[in-house]
Amino acid sequence: MQRALTLKRTLQSLPRITKNPLIPGRAFCNASTPSPSPASASELRKYMGYTALVLFCGAATYYSFPFPEDAKHKKAQIFRYAPLPEELHTVSNWSGTHEVQTRVFHQPETLEELEKVVKEANARKYRIRPVGSGLSPNGIGLSRAGMVNLALMDEVLEVDKEKKRVRVQAGIRVQQLVDGIKDQGLTLQNFASIREQQIGGILQVGAHGTGARLPPIDEQVISMKLVTPAKGTIEVSKEKDPELFYLARCGLGGLGVVAEVTLQCVERQELVEHTTVSNMEEIKKNHKKLLSENKHVKYLYIPYTDTVVIVTCNPVSKWKGPPKFKPKFTTDEAIQHVRDLYRECLRKYRSTFHTAIWQTHLLFVVDLCNKCRVVPDNSVDIDELSFTELRDKLIALNPLNKDHIIKVNQAEAEFWRKSEGYRVGWSDEILGFDCGGQQWVSETCFPAGTIAKPSMKDLEYIEDLKQLIEKEEIPAPAPIEQRWTASSKSPMSPASSLKEDDIFSWVGIIMYLPTTDARQRKDITEEFFHYRHLTQTRLWDTYSSYEHWAKIEVPKDKEQLTTLQARLRKRFPVDAYNKARSELDPNQILSNVKLEKLFPSSDTI
């Protein structure tokens, strides 16, 4: 029974982990070849020969084409596969953008087991990087040298209903915690877009929800229990070692393994979500009011359109109750034009694909290979797909073609226009957001004035970003998501400030990875990093913008890395952080390559 429970909980809470993975067969093409036009038997044999030659050469080109040594996504080596050793684990993040293989993957079930793991690793000087649910787009918790995961330490330990506080093991997932305390009439103050993060992980990377009066999630922490390599298990709070407490709340897993957390909760309440569609001109007129009068608010911008989707969430009125509203369109009606666009695109790309097969031979091989990858699976029932699933499939047909992406974005804008209205539910149900499929994301945080006096820099940033996209003709999909938080006292938080009335804006750009094809993912990855680099060079310094810790990527170029290190030192107390790391983890067993490159000691710079 214990093993069954362990397996179930592990599967629910882990980052993507496989053992002895087998490489699936790669289908070269699943489209049937159309019948040729009437011709003589010899001509028919000639064209059949051309077809066979093209397919063979396409396969040979695909599997032989050279990749640079530093390519992020390697081509499949179908003739060089060797089974992995039995003890080797493959661990990847949710988006499949970062992956490591390791022989060391600990999953303690108790505090005592965790203490033993940390003590032994420190004595033997081998690494056990803390890793949560593997949801960070940059794989900040991954390490080839070894990892420790607290998925099996996922209990609610204590609930203080009077003080509205809860003490939990750090491996508990957000949704588990919410479900575990709802019968006590409690919930968390705010939520990120998804609910599968482990509490330890969501705190350590400085994650956030939205609401200009609500701080990032680390501000909900009352106290923490850390298992450190040098000092054993220590408890920190505002009263016990406050300096370390504030530093460790957003400690990136480098100051100790977070074992237990006491959180300040709030009363569970129903929220009314109101979705409307506007434009930038109207937003400018109402921005201050939207920020100050709504508990939660976010904007979704659709590139290459003037559409701005406004989503606000507020408690249900005790006197008026939920609003009475009949939507103009049903869910099916709101999504129908997206289905129609997908069917239209399928006809277009199938036609292009079939025509390509009968074009002349070897010069067309590479292009034909690329077209083979976008031929869809005919078994999919289009009417059963959600909007985000349809968007993924539409983008997959031609993900780097700007004109195609513009059509998809226009369809999304129309979908939101037909989806205006209200939705009522508990906060943990309402505040989530369907982010779509696998993706690359870059999210930055920058000051935006105060609630009483917004600087309007947040809207200027968006205007500059959209102009940049159009000028550079970036195939930028939707949405560009903009959220706000109050400040945090944690010095390593991107929203850190000693002024309590400061507000910060968070802006996320995105490119989806709607395919499993390694070469297409590589092309999308290169385009995304070009997109991100343009925003970095044109916008970040102007707006004092810094990336979310779960989304920051380490440059491979030494000069760019040096620039990034210097930039981080301007914003964050890197020396104080490194000093605490050296005192609590002198052998750096909780570190990984990413942390070492972002925060080198001052004597190595």
N, C-alpha and C positions, 0 to 999 in steps of 0.2 A: 504493500500500500504506500509506504513512504517513497519508494522509487517512482511509483506511478504519479504521485503528487509532484515529486521533484521534476519529472519529465514534463508534466503539463505546465508547471509554472515556468520552467526554463523556456519552453517553446513560446510562451506568451510574452516573455520579457526580454529575450536576448536580441542583440544585433544579429544580422544574418550570419549564421555559422553553418558550415558544411564540413563533413568529415569524409575523406576519400571521394571527392567529387569526380564524377565521370563527365567528360566533355560530350554534350549531346551532338548528334549528327547535324550538320548544317545543310539545310535544303537549299540548293542553288537557285531554284525557281519553281514556283508552284502554279504557274500559268500554263495552260495548254496552248500548243502551237496551232494557229488557224489553218484551215485548208488553203493551199495555194490556188491561184487562179488557174483555169483550164490551160493545160500545156501538154506537150508531148511527154512520153514516159522518160525520155532522156533529160528533159528540162526539170521534171519532177525530181529525178534522182540527183540532179545537180544542186537544186535548192535544198534538198534534204541533206546533202553532203555539206553545203555551206552552214546549215543550221547546226549540225553536229560539230563542225569545226569551230564555229563561234562559241558554242557552249563549252567545249573543251578548253579553248584558249582563254575564255573568260575565267574558268575555274583556275587554270594555271596562273593567270595574271593575278587573280585575287590572292592566292596563297603564296605567291612568289614575290610580289611587289615589295621593294625594300622599305622598311620603316626606319626613322631616325632612332638612335639608341635611347633617347630620352622620351620616346613616345609614351603618352599616358595610357593608351589602350593598344596592346600588342595584337597582331593578327593571330588567327588560329593556326596552330601547328598540327595539322591533322595526322602527320606521319611521324611526329616526334613525341607523342604523349607517353608519359610513364606514370604509373600509379603513385599517388602520394604515400609516404609512410603512414602507417596506421595511426600513429600518435600525433600527426600534423593536422591542425585545425585551420580552415580558411574562414576568416572573419571579414565581413564587408559592412559598410554603412548602408542605410536604406536605399539611397539612390544608386548604389553600385558604382560610385565615383571614386571610392577609396577602398582598398582591400589589402589585407596582410595575411600571411601564413605564419603560424606560431605553434610551438610544441608546448607552450606554457599558458594555460587558461584556467585560472582558479575560480571556483564558485563556492565560497564558504556559506554555510547555512546558519552560523551563529557568530556572535561577536567574538567569542573565544577562538573559533576557527579562523576568523579574519585576523585577529591579533597574532596567531601562530604563523599564518602565511606571511604577514608583513615582517615579523621578527626573523623568520628563516631567510626570506629574500634579502633582507638587509645584511644578515650575517654572511650570506654567500655572495652578496653584491650582484644579484641578477634582478632584472626589471620586472615589475608587475604594474604596468600602467592601469589606473582605474578607467573602466569603460562602462557606459550605461547601456541604453537600448540601441545604440548605434544609429541614432537619427540625425546627428550633426552632419550637415552637408560636407564639411571639410574633414570628417573622420578624426576629430581632435583626440579621441580616446584610444585610437588604434596604435599598436606597437608590435613589431615583429618579435621583439625580445621577450615579450610576455605580457599578460593582462590579468586583472582581477575584476570580476563582475559580481555584483550583489543581487542578482535577480532572485536568489533564494532567501534573501534577507528582506522580506517584503511585508512585514506585519505592522499593523497599527498597535502601538504599545500602550498608549494612554490618551484619554480624551478628558479635558477639563471643560465641561460645558459652560460653567459659570464664566471663566475667563476667555472662552472661545479659543482654546489652544489644543493642539494635538501633537503628540510625540510619536514619530514613526521611524522604522528602519529605512535607510536611504535607498534601498533597492526597490521600494514600492513604486509602482507606476502611478501617474497622476489619476487615471481613471479608477484604479483600485482604491486609492485614498479617498477620492470623492464618494465612491460607492460605500466605502467603509464608515464614513462619518455622516452620511445624509440622514440616517435615522436619528442622529443626535441634533438634527436641525442645523448642521454646519456645512460650510463649503469653503473653498479657497477664494481669496479676494479677486483673483484674476487668473486668466488662462492664456497659454500660447495657442497657436492654431490647432495643434493636435494634442492627444491625451496619452500617448504611449511612452512618453519620457519617464525615466526613473527620476524620483525627486532629487537624489544627489546630483544627477547630471544636469537637470534643468536649472538648479541653483548655481552650480559651478561655472557655467558658461554665461551667466548673466541674462538668461532668457526673459521675455517680457510678453505682456498682453497688449491691450490698448485702452487708453483713457488718460486724458491729460492730467487728471487728479490722482491717478493710480501709479505707484512706482513699479519698477521691474520686480520680478518675483523674489529676488534675493532679499528685498526689504521686508518680506513676510517672516524671515527667520528670527526666532527669539534666542535660540541657542543651538549649538552643534557639538556632536561628539566626533572627534577626529582620531583615527588610528595612524600614528606617525612612526616612521622608522627609528628616529633617534630618541623620542621622548615617550614612546608608548601611546596609550590612549589618554587623550586630554579632552576636557570640555571647555568650550569658550562661549562667552555671551557678552552682553553689554556690561555686565558686572564683573565677569571673570576674564581678564586680559582683553579689554575692548579693542585695543589696537590690532591684535591678531584676529579677533573675531570679525571685524569689518573687512580685513584683508582676505580672510579665509572664506567669507561668504561667496565671493566670486573668485575662488582660488585656482580655477582651471585644473583641479585635480593634482596640483603640484605641491600642496602643503600638507597633505595627509589624505587618507581614504575616509571620506565622509561616511560614518557608520549609522548615526542617528541624527535626527533633526526635530526640533520643536518649532512649530509654525503657528503664527497668529492667523486664525480663521475669521470668517464673518458668518452671519446668519444666512441660511440658505433662502434664496428668493427666486421668484419667477421674473423673467425679463421679457420685454417687448422689443423685438428686433424690427426696425423699420428700414426698408431698402428703397432708395429713390435714385433716379438718374438725373444728373445735372451737367454743367459744363464749367470750365475754369472761370469764366466771367462771373457767373452766379456764385461760385465758391468763394471768390475774393470778397464779395459783398457780405457773405454770411459766415465766414471762417471763424471769427472770434466767437460768435454766438454758438456755432456748432461745437467748438472746443469746450466752452464754459458751461453749456446747458445740458450736455449729454454725458452720462457716466462712461460710456464706451463709444468711440467713434473711429471709423477708418475710411479712407478713400481708396478706390480701385480705379486706376487710370488705364485706358485702352490706347496703346500707341497707334499713331497714324489716324486717330479720331479725336474729337473734342469731348468724348464721353468721359464723365467722371461718375462712378457709382459711389453713393454715400450710404454707409451702413452704420446706423446708430442703435444702441441698446440701452434701455433704461428699465428700472423696476416697474412692475405693473402697479398702477395707481390703486391704493386701497379703497378709494371712494368711487372712482369711475370704472374700475375693472379694466380688462383688456379691450382694445379698440374693436369696434365692429366694422369689418371691412370685407368687401367681396372683390376678389381680384378680377381684373378685366380678362385675363387669359388663364387657362388651365396650364398645368405643368407640361402636358403634351403640346399644347399650342405654343408655349414659349420656346420649346426646343425643336419644333417641327422644321423651321427654316434651316437649322443647323444640320438636321438629318438630310434635308434636301440638298444642301451644299455638299455634304459628304458623298451622296449618291452621284451628284453631278461631277465631282472630282474623280470619283472612281471610274466613271465612263471615260473621262478625259485621259487619265493615266493608263487605263487598260488599252485604250486606242493607241496611245503613244507607244506603249510597250509592244503591242502586236505589230505595229508598223515597223518598229525598230528591228524585229526579228528578221524581216525580209529586206532590210537595207544591206548595203555591201559590207563586207566581211570583217577583216581584222582591225581596220581603223576604228570600228565602232564597238570593239570588244569592251573597253573599260566603261563606256557610257551604258552599254547594255547591261553590264553587271550591276551598275548602280540602279538601273530601272527595275531589274529583277527584285531588288530588295524592297521596293515600294508596292509591288503587287500584293493586294490585300488578301486576307483569309476569307474566302467566300462563305465559310460556315458561321460567321458572326451575324447575329440578328441585330441590325442597326436600330430597330425600334426599342430594343431592350437596353441600349447603352445610355448612361447618364451623360449630362452635358460635358463634364470633364473628360470622360472616356472618349466621347466624340471629338473633343478638341485634340486630344492626344493622337487619335487616328488621322484626323485632318492634317495636323502638323507633320506627322510621320510621312505623308505622301511627298512632301518637298520642304523639309524643315529649314533650309537655308535660302529659299527663294523669297525675296522681299515681297513681291507682288502676291504670292500665294499666302504669305503670313498676313498681309493687309486684309485679304478676303476673310481669313479666319478671324482676325480681330474685329472686322466689321460685323461678322455674324455673332461674335460674343457681345458686342455692344447692343445689337438687336435683342439678343437673349435677355440681357439685363433690363432693357426697356420693357420687355413683356413679363418680367419677374418682379416688378415693383409691388410693394405691399408690406404686410405685417406678418410676423411669426411670433408665437408665444411659447415659452418653455423655460425650464430651469437653466440657470446660468451655465452649468457645465455642458448643456446641450446646445445652447444658443451661441456661445462665444467661440465654438469651433469653426473651422473653415476647411472646405475640401480643396486642398492645394494641388490636386491633380497627381499625375504619375511621377516617375523618376525625373530628376531635374538638377541643373546647376543653379545656385542662388548666390547672390551677393547682397548683403543687407548692411546699410550704414546708419549710423546714429549721429545726430548733430543738434546743437542748441537751437531752440526756436522761440526764445523770449520767455514770457510768463503768461499765465492764463489771463491776467488782467491786461497785459500788453504784449500780445504776440508780435514777434519781429517780422512776420510774413516771409522770413527766409525759407521756411518749409515749402511754400508755394513757388517761390522763385527758383528753388532747387529743381522742382518738378518741371517748370517751364524750360529751364536750361537743359534738363535731361531729355525732354521730348524734342527740343530743337536739335540736340546732338544726334539723337536717333535718326531723325529725318535727314539731317545734313549728311551723315555718314552712311545712310541707307542700310541701317542695321536691321536684319530680320527679327525684330524684337517682338515676341509674343506677349499676350496679356496674362495677368494684369501686372502693372507696377503698383505695388501695395504700399500705402503710407499709413503709419500708425503713430501714436504719441504716448509718452509716459511722463510721469513726474520724475524728479531726480532720485538718485540713490546715494546713500552714504558710503557704499562700498567703493573704495578708491580704484579698484580694478574694473568697475562697471563702465561701459561706454557712456552711460548716463550719469556718471558720478558728478556731484556738485554739493557744495556746502550750503547753497541757497535753496531752501525748501520750496520756494515758489517757482523755480526754474522748470521749464518743460523741455522735452527733447522729442525730435521727430525721427522716426525709423523708416527708411525707404528701401524696399527690396526689388531688385531686378532679377529676371529669370530667363532661362532657356531650358525647354523640356528635352528629355532623352527618351522619346517614345518608341525606341527600337532597341533590339538586343544585338544588332549588327555592330561589330567592333569598329569597322572602318567608318560607318556613318556616325557612331557615337564620338569617334575621334574628331571628325569634321565639325560636329556641333560643339564639342569641347573647345576646339581652337577658336571658333567664332565667338563663343561665350567669353573666353578670356580676352579676346580683342575688344569686345563690348565692355567688359569690366575695366580693362586698361584705359579705355577712353574716358569712362566716368572718373576713374582714379586721377588721371592727369589733368582733366578739365574742371573737375568739380570738388574733389575732396578737400584740397587745401583752402579753396575759396570759402567753403562752408564749415570748416573745422570738423569734417566728417570722418568717423572711424568705424571700421567694420566690426560687426557682431563676432564674438569669439568663436562661435560655432560655424562661422562662414568664412573666416579669414584664411587665405591660402598663402603658403610660403613660396616666394619667387625662387626660381632656379638660378636666375641671373644674379651673380654676386653683388653687382652694383645696386640692383634693385632691392636686394635683401638688406644691404647696408642702409639704404635710404629708408626702408620700412622700419628697421630697428631704431634708427634715429627719430623717426616720426612717432613711434610708440613711446619713446622716452619723454617726448614733449607732453604727452597726454597722461601717462600712467606712472606710478611710483615704482619703476622697474628695479631700482637699487634696493628699495625696501622689500619688494617681492622676492628678489634673488637672495637677500639676506635671510629672510624667513625660510626660504627653501633650503639654504645651506645649513641652517640650524635644525630644522625638522627632518630634513632628508639629505644628509651630507653625501650619501652615495648615489643620489639621484635615481633611486630605484622606481620612483613614481613618475619619472619624466619620459619623454619620447623625443624623436627628432624634431617635431614641430615646436615643442616648448623650448628646446635647446637653441633653435635658430631664431625664434622670436625674442627670447630673453637670454642672450649670452651674458656671461658675467662681465663686468666692466673692464677687467684686465685682459679679456680676449678680444675686445673691440679695437 
